[in-house]
Amino acid sequence: MTTISLAQGDITRFHADVIVNAANSSLLGGGGVDGAIHRRGGPAILAECRELRAGHYGKGLATGQAVATTAGELDARWVVHTVGPVWAADEDRSALLASCYAESLRVADGLGARTVAFPAISTGVYGWPMDDGARIAVETVRAAALTSVEDVTFVLFDDRAHGVFAARLGDDS
């Protein structure tokens, strides 16, 4: 059974086998978590992302999918990049957001990872409402019964996000 915990702070300073990157489809860095992971992880992450783009992911990584690279200089073994959906009031994209968590766990499992750190995917510039994002994240991780990942930590940047995830974990237990 996977243990779920919360931490508040900078995910790029967190220790885990896998740090999940809320990437954009280009895999070449961007703003928010994506930019921070690329900056702190150093050029090795970007180099592997460029190799992925030159090969199987020539058109970029599809929303809801996940792929792994080295973690470079992060305190992790791997970075699993996943592309979250942009929130839309007129279209239910929650299955795509759930897929980000499920696919990231599947990739982490394939790597032999035991600990995974997730950000709150899509809840920043992609506009997903924090409470719904937390609900989908927690439900998806709890439902991932066929994983050997032992510990998932949601690493949340600020008090508000931490509070919303804490309430969601309390609501579902």
Z-matrix of the N, CA and C atoms (Angstrom, degrees):
N
C 1 1.453
C 2 1.529 1 109.14
N 3 1.304 2 115.68 1 136.78
C 4 1.459 3 121.74 2 -178.41
C 5 1.522 4 110.13 3 -84.15
N 6 1.321 5 115.76 4 131.50
C 7 1.457 6 122.20 5 174.39
C 8 1.524 7 108.41 6 -86.67
N 9 1.321 8 116.99 7 135.46
C 10 1.466 9 121.74 8 178.19
C 11 1.520 10 108.12 9 -114.17
N 12 1.327 11 116.00 10 129.25
C 13 1.456 12 120.91 11 177.72
C 14 1.523 13 109.76 12 -136.36
N 15 1.323 14 114.44 13 171.78
C 16 1.460 15 121.60 14 -179.84
C 17 1.511 16 109.96 15 -123.41
N 18 1.314 17 115.85 16 148.44
C 19 1.456 18 122.33 17 171.50
C 20 1.526 19 106.18 18 -140.84
N 21 1.301 20 115.49 19 150.78
C 22 1.454 21 119.42 20 176.20
C 23 1.513 22 108.29 21 -113.52
N 24 1.319 23 116.36 22 133.80
C 25 1.449 24 120.02 23 177.76
C 26 1.511 25 112.50 24 146.19
N 27 1.313 26 114.31 25 -156.39
C 28 1.458 27 124.15 26 -175.12
C 29 1.528 28 109.17 27 -92.58
N 30 1.318 29 117.50 28 114.45
C 31 1.465 30 121.18 29 -177.34
C 32 1.523 31 111.45 30 -61.25
N 33 1.330 32 118.00 31 -25.27
C 34 1.463 33 120.32 32 -179.53
C 35 1.525 34 112.39 33 -71.91
N 36 1.325 35 116.98 34 -11.15
C 37 1.467 36 121.27 35 177.97
C 38 1.536 37 111.66 36 -107.59
N 39 1.323 38 116.34 37 7.10
C 40 1.460 39 121.67 38 -177.49
C 41 1.528 40 109.60 39 -88.60
N 42 1.330 41 116.99 40 144.75
C 43 1.462 42 122.05 41 176.45
C 44 1.527 43 109.58 42 -98.47
N 45 1.327 44 115.77 43 124.06
C 46 1.466 45 122.68 44 175.24
C 47 1.521 46 107.31 45 -161.02
N 48 1.320 47 116.41 46 161.95
C 49 1.469 48 118.94 47 173.60
C 50 1.525 49 109.71 48 -62.27
N 51 1.340 50 116.13 49 -42.26
C 52 1.460 51 122.43 50 -179.64
C 53 1.517 52 109.43 51 -126.46
N 54 1.318 53 115.07 52 132.46
C 55 1.461 54 121.49 53 166.99
C 56 1.526 55 105.93 54 -108.90
N 57 1.314 56 116.38 55 126.49
C 58 1.459 57 120.98 56 179.94
C 59 1.525 58 108.69 57 -87.75
N 60 1.318 59 114.63 58 133.20
C 61 1.454 60 122.50 59 178.74
C 62 1.515 61 109.63 60 -104.03
N 63 1.325 62 116.24 61 125.39
C 64 1.466 63 121.48 62 172.09
C 65 1.527 64 106.19 63 -80.28
N 66 1.318 65 114.93 64 83.52
C 67 1.462 66 122.64 65 -170.78
C 68 1.519 67 112.35 66 -86.20
N 69 1.323 68 115.08 67 166.85
C 70 1.458 69 118.64 68 166.05
C 71 1.525 70 107.02 69 -97.96
N 72 1.307 71 117.00 70 166.91
C 73 1.464 72 120.14 71 -171.29
C 74 1.527 73 113.38 72 -64.35
N 75 1.315 74 118.65 73 -20.96
C 76 1.464 75 120.51 74 -179.53
C 77 1.524 76 112.15 75 -70.71
N 78 1.329 77 117.56 76 -23.69
C 79 1.466 78 124.79 77 -175.02
C 80 1.528 79 112.63 78 65.51
N 81 1.312 80 118.13 79 10.22
C 82 1.458 81 120.47 80 -172.54
C 83 1.516 82 113.44 81 -105.96
N 84 1.315 83 116.95 82 19.40
C 85 1.459 84 120.48 83 179.35
C 86 1.513 85 110.59 84 95.49
N 87 1.302 86 115.70 85 166.57
C 88 1.457 87 121.22 86 -178.85
C 89 1.509 88 108.67 87 -176.94
N 90 1.321 89 115.69 88 -142.14
C 91 1.458 90 120.57 89 179.38
C 92 1.517 91 110.98 90 -100.43
N 93 1.295 92 116.65 91 -174.68
C 94 1.461 93 123.14 92 175.00
C 95 1.511 94 113.13 93 55.72
N 96 1.340 95 115.97 94 -139.29
C 97 1.463 96 122.32 95 -179.35
C 98 1.531 97 110.27 96 -57.86
N 99 1.308 98 116.93 97 -42.94
C 100 1.461 99 122.26 98 -177.81
C 101 1.531 100 110.98 99 -57.21
N 102 1.313 101 116.78 100 -51.74
C 103 1.459 102 120.49 101 179.85
C 104 1.517 103 111.97 102 -63.31
N 105 1.329 104 116.77 103 -40.86
C 106 1.467 105 120.77 104 -179.50
C 107 1.524 106 111.14 105 -63.44
N 108 1.326 107 117.43 106 -42.13
C 109 1.467 108 120.86 107 179.42
C 110 1.525 109 110.50 108 -65.08
N 111 1.311 110 117.26 109 -43.49
C 112 1.467 111 119.95 110 178.79
C 113 1.535 112 111.41 111 -64.90
N 114 1.334 113 117.17 112 -41.48
C 115 1.472 114 119.88 113 -179.94
C 116 1.528 115 111.41 114 -65.16
N 117 1.330 116 116.95 115 -51.66
C 118 1.469 117 119.99 116 -175.98
C 119 1.529 118 111.50 117 -72.90
N 120 1.319 119 117.57 118 -34.35
C 121 1.462 120 120.46 119 -178.60
C 122 1.518 121 113.64 120 -73.16
N 123 1.324 122 116.74 121 -21.21
C 124 1.453 123 120.94 122 177.00
C 125 1.521 124 114.10 123 85.20
N 126 1.318 125 115.87 124 -175.46
C 127 1.467 126 121.55 125 -170.67
C 128 1.525 127 114.90 126 -68.53
N 129 1.326 128 119.59 127 -18.95
C 130 1.471 129 120.61 128 -178.76
C 131 1.528 130 111.54 129 -63.71
N 132 1.334 131 116.96 130 -36.88
C 133 1.475 132 119.82 131 179.37
C 134 1.525 133 109.76 132 -65.71
N 135 1.324 134 116.55 133 -48.41
C 136 1.465 135 120.36 134 179.83
C 137 1.524 136 110.93 135 -61.26
N 138 1.325 137 117.61 136 -39.72
C 139 1.465 138 120.73 137 179.42
C 140 1.535 139 110.94 138 -60.77
N 141 1.341 140 117.16 139 -44.33
C 142 1.472 141 119.29 140 178.48
C 143 1.526 142 111.40 141 -68.33
N 144 1.321 143 117.08 142 -37.02
C 145 1.466 144 119.69 143 177.22
C 146 1.527 145 110.71 144 -63.24
N 147 1.325 146 116.79 145 -39.02
C 148 1.469 147 119.94 146 177.03
C 149 1.525 148 110.93 147 -63.95
N 150 1.345 149 116.70 148 -38.48
C 151 1.470 150 120.08 149 176.48
C 152 1.525 151 110.79 150 -62.76
N 153 1.322 152 116.31 151 -42.03
C 154 1.470 153 120.11 152 177.98
C 155 1.524 154 110.47 153 -61.34
N 156 1.335 155 116.61 154 -42.50
C 157 1.475 156 120.68 155 179.45
C 158 1.522 157 111.38 156 -66.58
N 159 1.335 158 117.02 157 -31.12
C 160 1.462 159 120.49 158 179.68
C 161 1.531 160 111.45 159 -76.54
N 162 1.331 161 116.23 160 -15.56
C 163 1.457 162 120.89 161 -178.06
C 164 1.513 163 112.22 162 -111.99
N 165 1.331 164 115.49 163 -120.28
C 166 1.462 165 123.51 164 -173.38
C 167 1.533 166 113.91 165 -60.44
N 168 1.329 167 117.74 166 -27.71
C 169 1.468 168 120.96 167 -175.46
C 170 1.522 169 111.38 168 -107.04
N 171 1.333 170 116.19 169 42.46
C 172 1.461 171 121.86 170 -178.44
C 173 1.514 172 114.06 171 -56.73
N 174 1.323 173 116.64 172 -32.42
C 175 1.471 174 120.62 173 179.23
C 176 1.517 175 111.68 174 -95.94
N 177 1.330 176 116.93 175 5.07
C 178 1.462 177 121.07 176 -178.73
C 179 1.513 178 111.18 177 99.55
N 180 1.314 179 115.16 178 173.36
C 181 1.461 180 122.02 179 -179.96
C 182 1.525 181 108.92 180 -89.38
N 183 1.314 182 116.67 181 130.63
C 184 1.460 183 121.39 182 -178.56
C 185 1.526 184 111.51 183 -71.53
N 186 1.299 185 116.41 184 149.70
C 187 1.453 186 122.58 185 176.12
C 188 1.524 187 109.70 186 -57.11
N 189 1.349 188 115.79 187 132.96
C 190 1.463 189 121.55 188 179.48
C 191 1.511 190 114.48 189 89.36
N 192 1.323 191 117.73 190 -8.53
C 193 1.465 192 121.60 191 180.00
C 194 1.523 193 109.94 192 -96.09
N 195 1.336 194 117.08 193 170.74
C 196 1.461 195 121.77 194 -179.07
C 197 1.518 196 109.87 195 -146.31
N 198 1.336 197 115.12 196 148.46
C 199 1.458 198 122.21 197 178.39
C 200 1.524 199 108.17 198 -148.72
N 201 1.335 200 116.16 199 149.95
C 202 1.463 201 120.57 200 -175.93
C 203 1.526 202 112.41 201 -106.17
N 204 1.337 203 114.16 202 149.79
C 205 1.461 204 122.40 203 169.44
C 206 1.523 205 107.66 204 -136.87
N 207 1.310 206 115.13 205 177.64
C 208 1.450 207 120.87 206 170.56
C 209 1.529 208 108.87 207 -58.99
N 210 1.309 209 116.25 208 161.96
C 211 1.466 210 120.54 209 174.69
C 212 1.522 211 111.04 210 -97.51
N 213 1.328 212 117.09 211 0.45
C 214 1.456 213 119.45 212 179.29
C 215 1.515 214 111.33 213 56.63
N 216 1.309 215 116.34 214 -122.71
C 217 1.469 216 121.74 215 -176.25
C 218 1.526 217 113.46 216 -95.37
N 219 1.333 218 117.49 217 8.04
C 220 1.466 219 120.59 218 174.86
C 221 1.524 220 109.30 219 -72.73
N 222 1.326 221 117.09 220 161.30
C 223 1.463 222 121.90 221 178.06
C 224 1.530 223 109.18 222 -86.09
N 225 1.327 224 114.23 223 62.41
C 226 1.464 225 122.49 224 -177.46
C 227 1.523 226 106.99 225 -155.26
N 228 1.314 227 116.00 226 168.33
C 229 1.464 228 119.79 227 176.05
C 230 1.523 229 110.93 228 -91.76
N 231 1.334 230 115.80 229 -35.88
C 232 1.459 231 120.67 230 -176.92
C 233 1.524 232 110.59 231 -139.81
N 234 1.335 233 114.18 232 157.72
C 235 1.456 234 121.97 233 165.70
C 236 1.520 235 105.92 234 -112.88
N 237 1.324 236 116.15 235 129.32
C 238 1.456 237 120.56 236 171.93
C 239 1.522 238 106.45 237 -103.96
N 240 1.323 239 115.19 238 118.19
C 241 1.462 240 122.20 239 -178.62
C 242 1.521 241 108.51 240 -93.11
N 243 1.319 242 116.23 241 132.44
C 244 1.467 243 120.93 242 176.04
C 245 1.516 244 108.42 243 -138.50
N 246 1.316 245 115.83 244 145.48
C 247 1.464 246 121.38 245 -177.58
C 248 1.518 247 108.82 246 -106.15
N 249 1.323 248 115.36 247 111.99
C 250 1.454 249 120.53 248 178.59
C 251 1.511 250 111.79 249 -80.14
N 252 1.312 251 116.25 250 158.38
C 253 1.461 252 120.40 251 177.14
C 254 1.530 253 111.39 252 -79.59
N 255 1.312 254 114.97 253 152.51
C 256 1.461 255 121.24 254 170.16
C 257 1.524 256 106.17 255 -79.72
N 258 1.333 257 117.19 256 132.63
C 259 1.457 258 121.01 257 -179.45
C 260 1.521 259 110.41 258 -68.40
N 261 1.325 260 116.55 259 141.30
C 262 1.465 261 122.33 260 177.05
C 263 1.522 262 108.68 261 -139.00
N 264 1.314 263 116.20 262 128.21
C 265 1.461 264 120.86 263 -179.09
C 266 1.526 265 112.05 264 -65.39
N 267 1.323 266 117.55 265 -27.21
C 268 1.466 267 121.33 266 -173.88
C 269 1.531 268 113.83 267 -100.33
N 270 1.338 269 117.50 268 7.19
C 271 1.461 270 120.35 269 179.78
C 272 1.525 271 109.60 270 -147.64
N 273 1.324 272 116.80 271 129.50
C 274 1.462 273 121.10 272 179.52
C 275 1.523 274 109.47 273 -81.72
N 276 1.318 275 115.79 274 108.54
C 277 1.453 276 121.53 275 179.72
C 278 1.531 277 111.40 276 -110.74
N 279 1.333 278 116.07 277 18.91
C 280 1.465 279 120.05 278 -175.71
C 281 1.528 280 112.54 279 -63.35
N 282 1.328 281 119.00 280 -30.27
C 283 1.469 282 120.80 281 177.95
C 284 1.525 283 110.38 282 -64.94
N 285 1.320 284 117.36 283 -34.86
C 286 1.464 285 120.66 284 177.46
C 287 1.527 286 111.06 285 -68.12
N 288 1.339 287 116.56 286 -39.73
C 289 1.460 288 119.41 287 178.01
C 290 1.530 289 110.30 288 -66.33
N 291 1.317 290 117.13 289 -43.37
C 292 1.469 291 120.45 290 177.19
C 293 1.532 292 110.47 291 -60.57
N 294 1.324 293 116.69 292 -38.34
C 295 1.458 294 121.12 293 179.01
C 296 1.529 295 111.44 294 -61.60
N 297 1.329 296 117.88 295 -34.63
C 298 1.470 297 120.16 296 177.35
C 299 1.524 298 110.75 297 -57.07
N 300 1.325 299 116.49 298 -46.30
C 301 1.466 300 120.62 299 -179.83
C 302 1.524 301 111.39 300 -69.86
N 303 1.328 302 116.92 301 -45.57
C 304 1.468 303 120.80 302 -178.32
C 305 1.524 304 111.51 303 -64.95
N 306 1.320 305 117.04 304 -44.80
C 307 1.461 306 120.56 305 -179.55
C 308 1.525 307 111.50 306 -67.94
N 309 1.322 308 117.08 307 -37.14
C 310 1.470 309 120.03 308 177.07
C 311 1.523 310 110.49 309 -62.99
N 312 1.332 311 116.84 310 -41.59
C 313 1.470 312 120.03 311 176.57
C 314 1.525 313 111.23 312 -65.82
N 315 1.321 314 116.96 313 -38.75
C 316 1.472 315 120.70 314 178.72
C 317 1.534 316 110.08 315 -62.28
N 318 1.325 317 116.91 316 -45.52
C 319 1.463 318 120.52 317 179.29
C 320 1.526 319 110.25 318 -65.27
N 321 1.329 320 117.12 319 -44.25
C 322 1.465 321 121.37 320 178.51
C 323 1.529 322 110.39 321 -59.50
N 324 1.314 323 115.84 322 -42.42
C 325 1.461 324 121.17 323 178.53
C 326 1.528 325 110.36 324 -60.36
N 327 1.322 326 116.62 325 -44.20
C 328 1.458 327 121.51 326 179.03
C 329 1.520 328 113.16 327 -62.31
N 330 1.320 329 116.46 328 -27.51
C 331 1.463 330 121.36 329 178.01
C 332 1.529 331 112.19 330 -81.49
N 333 1.332 332 116.63 331 -14.50
C 334 1.459 333 121.15 332 -175.44
C 335 1.517 334 112.99 333 87.76
N 336 1.314 335 117.63 334 15.99
C 337 1.468 336 121.89 335 -179.56
C 338 1.520 337 110.65 336 -68.55
N 339 1.300 338 115.68 337 142.92
C 340 1.465 339 121.73 338 176.38
C 341 1.524 340 112.17 339 -109.10
N 342 1.342 341 117.13 340 -24.05
C 343 1.470 342 121.28 341 -179.71
C 344 1.522 343 109.20 342 -126.67
N 345 1.338 344 115.25 343 135.98
C 346 1.465 345 121.68 344 -177.55
C 347 1.521 346 108.98 345 -134.36
N 348 1.331 347 115.70 346 134.92
C 349 1.465 348 121.93 347 175.42
C 350 1.520 349 108.86 348 -112.49
N 351 1.324 350 115.56 349 124.54
C 352 1.462 351 122.22 350 179.43
C 353 1.524 352 110.79 351 -111.18
N 354 1.332 353 117.53 352 142.42
C 355 1.459 354 120.24 353 163.89
C 356 1.535 355 107.97 354 -85.69
N 357 1.306 356 116.92 355 178.75
C 358 1.469 357 121.40 356 174.11
C 359 1.527 358 107.33 357 -85.81
N 360 1.308 359 115.92 358 89.57
C 361 1.466 360 122.91 359 -172.63
C 362 1.534 361 111.31 360 -60.92
N 363 1.313 362 115.10 361 135.02
C 364 1.474 363 125.72 362 175.70
C 365 1.521 364 115.27 363 71.56
N 366 1.334 365 118.67 364 0.74
C 367 1.470 366 119.88 365 -175.51
C 368 1.528 367 113.49 366 -89.82
N 369 1.315 368 117.32 367 -0.47
C 370 1.466 369 120.77 368 177.23
C 371 1.518 370 110.10 369 -94.49
N 372 1.331 371 116.12 370 -116.97
C 373 1.466 372 120.63 371 -176.71
C 374 1.528 373 113.00 372 -64.69
N 375 1.342 374 117.93 373 -17.62
C 376 1.463 375 119.88 374 177.89
C 377 1.533 376 112.01 375 -81.14
N 378 1.331 377 117.02 376 -3.92
C 379 1.451 378 122.35 377 166.41
C 380 1.513 379 118.73 378 77.23
N 381 1.327 380 118.96 379 9.48
C 382 1.464 381 119.43 380 -178.41
C 383 1.530 382 108.84 381 -68.19
N 384 1.331 383 118.67 382 131.68
C 385 1.471 384 120.39 383 178.32
C 386 1.530 385 110.54 384 -59.64
N 387 1.316 386 115.86 385 131.49
C 388 1.468 387 121.42 386 -172.81
C 389 1.526 388 112.53 387 -56.78
N 390 1.327 389 118.13 388 -44.03
C 391 1.462 390 119.27 389 -177.09
C 392 1.526 391 111.17 390 -63.35
N 393 1.319 392 117.43 391 -43.14
C 394 1.453 393 120.15 392 179.76
C 395 1.530 394 110.46 393 -70.17
N 396 1.323 395 117.05 394 -38.10
C 397 1.464 396 120.22 395 176.46
C 398 1.520 397 111.77 396 -61.29
N 399 1.332 398 116.15 397 -41.00
C 400 1.462 399 120.82 398 177.68
C 401 1.529 400 110.61 399 -65.29
N 402 1.313 401 116.72 400 -42.57
C 403 1.471 402 120.58 401 178.68
C 404 1.523 403 110.64 402 -58.40
N 405 1.316 404 116.75 403 -49.31
C 406 1.467 405 121.29 404 -178.15
C 407 1.525 406 110.41 405 -64.26
N 408 1.325 407 116.92 406 -42.72
C 409 1.469 408 120.79 407 -179.58
C 410 1.526 409 111.19 408 -60.97
N 411 1.319 410 116.35 409 -51.14
C 412 1.466 411 120.59 410 -176.57
C 413 1.528 412 110.67 411 -66.31
N 414 1.325 413 117.81 412 -45.38
C 415 1.462 414 120.14 413 -179.89
C 416 1.529 415 111.47 414 -61.34
N 417 1.327 416 116.92 415 -41.61
C 418 1.464 417 120.48 416 -177.55
C 419 1.522 418 111.29 417 -67.66
N 420 1.327 419 116.96 418 -44.25
C 421 1.464 420 119.62 419 179.39
C 422 1.529 421 110.11 420 -65.40
N 423 1.319 422 117.37 421 -41.36
C 424 1.474 423 119.62 422 178.30
C 425 1.522 424 112.56 423 -64.26
N 426 1.322 425 117.06 424 -31.27
C 427 1.466 426 120.98 425 -177.90
C 428 1.527 427 112.73 426 -81.74
N 429 1.316 428 117.62 427 -9.95
C 430 1.470 429 121.68 428 -176.56
C 431 1.526 430 110.03 429 -78.76
N 432 1.303 431 116.00 430 72.35
C 433 1.465 432 121.88 431 -174.59
C 434 1.527 433 112.47 432 -72.44
N 435 1.305 434 117.88 433 -27.58
C 436 1.458 435 120.87 434 -174.88
C 437 1.524 436 111.92 435 -96.92
N 438 1.315 437 116.82 436 49.17
C 439 1.450 438 121.13 437 176.79
C 440 1.526 439 109.81 438 -126.77
N 441 1.325 440 115.51 439 148.09
C 442 1.456 441 119.09 440 174.45
C 443 1.529 442 110.85 441 -98.41
N 444 1.336 443 117.08 442 6.18
C 445 1.463 444 120.49 443 173.17
C 446 1.523 445 107.05 444 -65.01
N 447 1.306 446 116.28 445 126.22
C 448 1.460 447 121.17 446 -175.08
C 449 1.518 448 113.83 447 -91.24
N 450 1.335 449 116.38 448 -31.78
C 451 1.457 450 119.47 449 -175.44
C 452 1.519 451 110.13 450 -138.88
N 453 1.316 452 115.73 451 125.68
C 454 1.466 453 122.93 452 172.75
C 455 1.513 454 107.38 453 -114.38
N 456 1.324 455 115.32 454 128.41
C 457 1.457 456 120.78 455 175.57
C 458 1.516 457 108.55 456 -119.30
N 459 1.319 458 115.66 457 126.57
C 460 1.459 459 120.37 458 171.18
C 461 1.520 460 106.30 459 -86.66
N 462 1.321 461 116.64 460 114.37
C 463 1.459 462 122.36 461 -179.27
C 464 1.526 463 106.95 462 -98.89
N 465 1.320 464 114.64 463 109.23
C 466 1.462 465 121.84 464 -170.34
C 467 1.518 466 109.90 465 -109.77
N 468 1.313 467 115.31 466 134.71
C 469 1.456 468 120.98 467 -168.48
C 470 1.526 469 114.13 468 -71.64
N 471 1.331 470 117.44 469 -36.22
C 472 1.468 471 118.00 470 -173.54
C 473 1.529 472 112.29 471 -132.59
N 474 1.336 473 115.04 472 172.67
C 475 1.469 474 121.80 473 -178.76
C 476 1.518 475 112.21 474 -57.38
N 477 1.331 476 116.16 475 -42.48
C 478 1.463 477 120.40 476 -176.42
C 479 1.532 478 110.93 477 -61.74
N 480 1.316 479 116.78 478 -51.02
C 481 1.466 480 120.30 479 -179.69
C 482 1.521 481 110.73 480 -62.20
N 483 1.314 482 116.46 481 -43.09
C 484 1.471 483 120.27 482 179.25
C 485 1.520 484 110.44 483 -60.46
N 486 1.323 485 116.96 484 -43.36
C 487 1.461 486 121.04 485 179.81
C 488 1.520 487 112.67 486 -63.18
N 489 1.332 488 116.12 487 -41.28
C 490 1.467 489 120.55 488 -179.78
C 491 1.531 490 110.26 489 -65.99
N 492 1.327 491 117.40 490 -44.24
C 493 1.470 492 120.24 491 178.54
C 494 1.532 493 110.79 492 -66.77
N 495 1.325 494 117.37 493 -38.90
C 496 1.478 495 120.97 494 178.81
C 497 1.526 496 109.84 495 -61.66
N 498 1.321 497 116.64 496 -43.96
C 499 1.463 498 120.40 497 178.57
C 500 1.524 499 110.66 498 -64.03
N 501 1.318 500 117.05 499 -40.28
C 502 1.459 501 120.79 500 -179.94
C 503 1.533 502 110.90 501 -65.86
N 504 1.303 503 117.79 502 -41.49
C 505 1.466 504 120.41 503 177.05
C 506 1.520 505 110.44 504 -63.91
N 507 1.319 506 116.79 505 -37.96
C 508 1.466 507 121.03 506 178.02
C 509 1.515 508 111.88 507 -68.96
N 510 1.346 509 116.73 508 -37.87
C 511 1.478 510 121.45 509 -179.30
C 512 1.505 511 111.77 510 -65.63
N 513 1.349 512 116.11 511 -34.88
C 514 1.459 513 120.13 512 -173.24
C 515 1.524 514 114.04 513 -92.67
N 516 1.343 515 117.48 514 -4.94
C 517 1.468 516 116.85 515 -175.54
C 518 1.497 517 112.93 516 -90.32
